[in-house]
Each structure stands twice: as structure tokens, then as C-alpha cells.
Amino acid sequence: MAVPHDTSVRIREVWRCNAAVEFKLIGDLKQEFSMIVIDTEFPGSLKLDFLCSEQDSNEDSTYRTLKANVNMMKRIQVGITLVDNWGRLPMIEGAYCVWQFNLCDFDMNNDIFVKASIQLLQNSGIDFERNRRDGLESRTLGSLLLKNHLVFNPRMHYVCYQGDYDFAYLNKAVTGDQQLPSSLAKYTYSKISMFGRIFDVRCAQLQNFDTSYGLQKFSDSLGVKRITGTSHQAGSDSWLTHRSAECPCLQGEENLYYLQR
């Protein structure tokens, strides 16, 4: 178990002023904690059906929509939970820790967003004004991921919950805000090169349960309690993704999460 019962987890808030220091910590920990559970918060997604044609496969249509959304929208938060081969979190200054990176790119006054998504994030406690004032740029986040060898590193393994958009936004950050690749095949190659093998808890959920719950409801069904932060904040959601992935019913030889233990 990552964290003993009745033990708190500290969310280390990362802003422009402390990003380099916090990434130094993460870089130093990566040898022991080689699994990275991620979550991102972004301003929603639009359907954009007009981009797809009858000749497209379902996968190609899905990628066209994802690419268009990610290319025109801005990231808001990224959460990272580090996990070792025994499911343990790092302890810093006497507390188990996860990280929440607050980004400054999104400007509610000028950028595209889905109103319901932004209201949800506001209700979850995200301070968009402070993010604009004190957050770090996504391209800085991407360069720090590169500098600390957290991507393009076969020793690192990534875990997510329904992570298509999470990895697309991180891909864009790592490439310095370049547009996503033109085709699904090129994007898949880039994604595998950057992040390696990925375990998506949502995929395992759909294979093992007859449910289409979101992360919070799925975790509730497993009896997993959120002991830190709130839903729809990236640090807390990355930790809850990790705890849900620990469910014994998701274990198996084909499951990367447990192959590493």
C-alpha cells in the first residue's frame, strides 16, 4: 500500500518561483521512484465532428478531434505522483508527497474554453488569476521534464486514468508547444518514444468491470478514499489514480503497474 491508513499526503504546490527546486527533487527521486502517475486539467474539449469524414476509421476520427482540441487549448494544471516498485510514495520532510504544477498559459479572457469545464475547475478551487500571475509556462514544464530525464527514459513508466488528452498535452509541452503530429501513426510513434509503455486505469476498468464510471465514482466503488485535495485538481487526481490502480482486481500478468513490483 502506498500510504498507511490514517496517514496524510501533502500536495506540493509548484509555481514559477519553485519549479526548478521541485523538479530537482523529482529528478533525484526518479531512480527509486520510477513510476509516474499523471493527471492534467485543461479547459474542456469540443466535439468538432466536422473535422471527420466517413473514410476515417474511428481511431483516426478520435485523433483528429484530440489534435484539434489540444492544438488550440491551453493546459491549466499537471499532477504527478511518484511510486516505487512496492507502491510507496516518496517521503519529504516527514510527509508523503505528490506534486501539482500550476500553469500560466490559460487566459480566461482570451483563450478558448468549455464553460462547464471551467466552472467545474473553479468549484474545485483552482484560482485562475493566481495561475496567470504565478504559474509556470507549459514549455518550461516540458523543458524540465526533458532536463531531468523523466521522458525518453526507458526506466520510467507512466500510469494514467483515461489519459489520451493527458499525454497529448504533455507531448505538446515537451516539444516546446509544437503542433501535434499530422497523423495518428506519427503521434503514436512520438508518444511511445516519449513515455514508453503506459498503463491506463480506465482501460483496465472497462476490461474488468461492466461500468463506465469516471475516476471519482470508480474509486468510490473500490472503497478508495480521497485523503488529500479535491477532485478535478491534478495533484489529488493523480494520487487517486494511483490508489485505484492498486486494486487487486486490476492485477494480472498483462498489467504493467504490477509487472514492475
Legacy VTK file of the C-alpha trace (Angstrom):
# vtk DataFile Version 3.0
C-alpha trace
ASCII
DATASET POLYDATA
POINTS 261 float
0.000 0.000 0.000
1.309 3.415 -0.976
0.264 5.195 2.215
-0.710 3.560 5.526
-4.236 4.101 6.823
-4.830 7.377 8.663
-1.704 8.919 7.126
-1.927 12.203 5.270
-0.429 13.071 1.901
0.969 16.505 1.199
0.383 18.128 -2.184
3.490 20.112 -3.057
2.226 23.140 -4.978
4.604 24.158 -7.766
4.733 27.665 -9.223
7.202 29.541 -11.388
9.298 30.514 -8.355
9.924 26.975 -7.062
9.619 24.831 -10.199
13.365 24.250 -10.643
13.793 23.237 -6.980
10.839 20.840 -7.044
11.995 19.272 -10.297
15.446 18.768 -8.789
13.750 16.780 -6.018
11.798 14.722 -8.528
14.895 14.147 -10.652
16.826 12.906 -7.627
13.976 10.559 -6.653
13.394 9.011 -10.068
15.970 6.230 -9.624
13.970 4.800 -6.727
10.513 6.012 -7.758
10.403 5.080 -11.423
6.647 5.056 -11.917
4.922 8.363 -12.711
1.170 8.678 -12.314
-0.120 11.749 -14.114
-3.236 13.842 -14.414
-3.837 17.094 -16.283
-6.533 19.728 -16.049
-7.466 21.657 -19.186
-10.369 23.848 -20.386
-12.547 21.016 -21.719
-12.889 19.616 -25.228
-15.140 20.339 -28.194
-16.713 17.619 -30.366
-15.627 19.114 -33.738
-17.410 16.426 -35.788
-16.942 18.484 -38.960
-13.249 17.559 -38.960
-14.002 13.878 -39.564
-15.104 12.124 -42.744
-16.800 8.821 -43.495
-13.486 7.488 -44.783
-11.817 7.917 -41.403
-11.529 4.997 -39.029
-12.857 5.539 -35.501
-9.270 5.853 -34.282
-8.392 8.454 -36.918
-11.553 10.456 -36.179
-10.806 10.405 -32.466
-7.253 11.587 -33.090
-8.356 14.416 -35.397
-10.621 15.730 -32.634
-7.974 15.315 -29.944
-5.317 17.016 -32.073
-7.533 19.998 -32.857
-8.533 20.474 -29.211
-5.004 20.150 -27.848
-3.552 22.435 -30.508
-5.987 25.254 -29.759
-6.467 24.956 -25.985
-4.116 25.632 -23.065
-3.135 23.492 -20.090
-4.066 24.556 -16.558
-2.525 22.017 -14.146
-0.408 18.872 -14.211
-0.303 16.433 -11.302
2.495 13.934 -10.702
2.577 11.083 -8.194
5.852 9.161 -7.955
5.648 5.496 -6.970
8.340 2.889 -6.310
8.269 -0.846 -7.128
6.370 -1.578 -3.896
3.698 1.066 -4.402
5.222 3.534 -1.954
5.291 7.302 -2.313
8.346 9.437 -1.521
8.503 10.985 1.931
9.910 14.524 2.162
10.278 16.404 5.431
8.239 13.762 7.239
5.293 13.702 4.801
4.287 11.535 1.866
4.170 13.809 -1.166
2.671 14.316 -4.604
3.176 17.324 -6.895
0.809 19.792 -8.506
2.185 22.069 -11.234
0.177 25.249 -11.743
0.489 26.654 -15.268
0.094 30.227 -16.501
-0.738 29.606 -20.175
-4.531 29.698 -19.956
-6.153 33.141 -20.056
-9.904 33.061 -19.498
-10.270 36.456 -21.180
-8.671 35.438 -24.472
-8.476 31.642 -24.824
-10.997 29.053 -25.954
-12.702 27.002 -23.248
-15.805 24.988 -22.444
-17.840 26.937 -19.908
-18.995 23.888 -17.937
-15.400 22.624 -17.623
-14.112 25.953 -16.312
-16.971 26.199 -13.818
-16.143 22.698 -12.589
-12.491 23.642 -12.091
-13.427 26.880 -10.331
-15.729 24.956 -7.997
-12.829 22.603 -7.285
-10.739 25.536 -6.069
-8.466 26.390 -8.991
-7.507 30.074 -8.833
-7.148 31.119 -12.469
-5.893 34.593 -11.604
-3.082 33.218 -9.464
-2.189 30.676 -12.130
-1.815 33.519 -14.641
0.245 35.575 -12.194
2.444 32.943 -10.527
2.267 29.773 -12.636
4.994 28.397 -14.868
4.767 28.134 -18.636
3.931 24.755 -20.142
7.074 24.858 -22.258
9.096 25.353 -19.047
7.396 22.281 -17.619
8.290 20.400 -20.784
11.928 21.503 -20.701
12.229 20.456 -17.037
10.760 17.039 -17.832
13.456 16.706 -20.511
16.275 18.085 -18.375
15.521 15.668 -15.537
15.190 12.657 -17.874
11.570 11.962 -16.982
10.725 11.436 -20.670
12.579 9.482 -23.372
13.756 7.303 -20.487
13.025 3.535 -20.709
13.347 3.219 -16.925
10.321 5.436 -16.320
6.797 4.047 -16.564
3.623 6.100 -16.783
0.173 5.475 -15.321
-2.989 7.499 -16.046
-6.771 7.420 -15.978
-8.289 7.904 -19.437
-5.050 9.569 -20.396
-5.367 10.372 -24.116
-5.555 14.119 -23.507
-3.064 13.987 -20.615
-0.304 12.601 -22.814
-1.201 14.765 -25.795
-0.863 17.921 -23.667
2.419 16.684 -22.165
3.688 15.787 -25.635
2.994 19.328 -26.772
4.740 20.781 -23.705
7.842 18.616 -24.176
8.129 19.622 -27.849
8.036 23.315 -26.958
4.388 23.875 -27.879
4.737 22.463 -31.367
1.508 21.312 -33.013
0.727 17.622 -32.531
1.849 15.327 -35.377
-0.310 15.317 -38.504
-1.323 11.646 -38.352
-2.248 9.141 -35.670
0.657 6.908 -36.704
3.204 9.713 -36.263
1.670 10.731 -32.937
1.697 7.137 -31.657
5.383 6.839 -32.503
6.124 10.138 -30.728
4.080 9.127 -27.678
5.780 5.742 -27.327
9.229 7.302 -27.763
8.496 9.941 -25.148
6.603 7.979 -22.486
7.246 4.300 -23.191
4.697 1.727 -22.057
1.637 3.221 -20.387
-0.923 1.662 -18.067
-4.338 3.331 -18.316
-6.541 2.507 -15.316
-9.638 3.378 -17.348
-8.824 0.674 -19.915
-8.351 -1.886 -17.131
-11.617 -0.744 -15.571
-13.533 -1.297 -18.815
-11.964 -4.741 -19.230
-12.670 -5.889 -15.674
-15.912 -4.087 -14.752
-19.168 -3.507 -16.562
-19.069 0.202 -15.711
-18.204 3.474 -17.406
-17.718 5.437 -14.175
-15.365 8.386 -14.014
-12.349 8.351 -11.707
-14.130 9.516 -8.552
-17.093 7.145 -8.838
-14.855 4.234 -9.843
-12.617 4.871 -6.832
-15.684 5.066 -4.596
-16.846 1.694 -5.928
-13.459 0.221 -4.956
-13.632 1.705 -1.472
-10.706 4.026 -2.211
-10.968 7.284 -0.283
-9.545 10.596 -1.426
-7.414 11.609 1.546
-5.845 14.713 0.076
-7.045 17.599 -2.067
-10.236 17.747 -4.116
-11.472 16.166 -7.322
-10.587 17.898 -10.581
-7.314 19.172 -9.177
-4.400 17.452 -10.846
-2.255 16.533 -7.838
-5.118 14.909 -5.945
-6.448 13.127 -9.031
-3.013 11.697 -9.872
-2.813 10.225 -6.347
-6.351 8.805 -6.585
-5.462 7.252 -9.943
-2.513 5.510 -8.299
-4.629 4.206 -5.406
-7.280 2.907 -7.804
-4.614 1.159 -9.871
-3.567 -0.712 -6.729
-6.919 -2.528 -6.615
-6.208 -6.301 -6.595
-8.933 -6.878 -9.189
-6.821 -4.974 -11.729
-3.733 -7.109 -11.156
-2.536 -9.565 -13.753
0.490 -10.565 -15.789
-0.525 -8.192 -18.557
-0.767 -5.256 -16.164
2.318 -3.025 -16.344
1.524 -1.488 -12.968
2.126 -4.791 -11.207
4.766 -6.157 -13.585
7.124 -3.565 -12.093
6.749 -4.818 -8.495
LINES 1 262
261 0 1 2 3 4 5 6 7 8 9 10 11 12 13 14 15 16 17 18 19 20 21 22 23 24 25 26 27 28 29 30 31 32 33 34 35 36 37 38 39 40 41 42 43 44 45 46 47 48 49 50 51 52 53 54 55 56 57 58 59 60 61 62 63 64 65 66 67 68 69 70 71 72 73 74 75 76 77 78 79 80 81 82 83 84 85 86 87 88 89 90 91 92 93 94 95 96 97 98 99 100 101 102 103 104 105 106 107 108 109 110 111 112 113 114 115 116 117 118 119 120 121 122 123 124 125 126 127 128 129 130 131 132 133 134 135 136 137 138 139 140 141 142 143 144 145 146 147 148 149 150 151 152 153 154 155 156 157 158 159 160 161 162 163 164 165 166 167 168 169 170 171 172 173 174 175 176 177 178 179 180 181 182 183 184 185 186 187 188 189 190 191 192 193 194 195 196 197 198 199 200 201 202 203 204 205 206 207 208 209 210 211 212 213 214 215 216 217 218 219 220 221 222 223 224 225 226 227 228 229 230 231 232 233 234 235 236 237 238 239 240 241 242 243 244 245 246 247 248 249 250 251 252 253 254 255 256 257 258 259 260
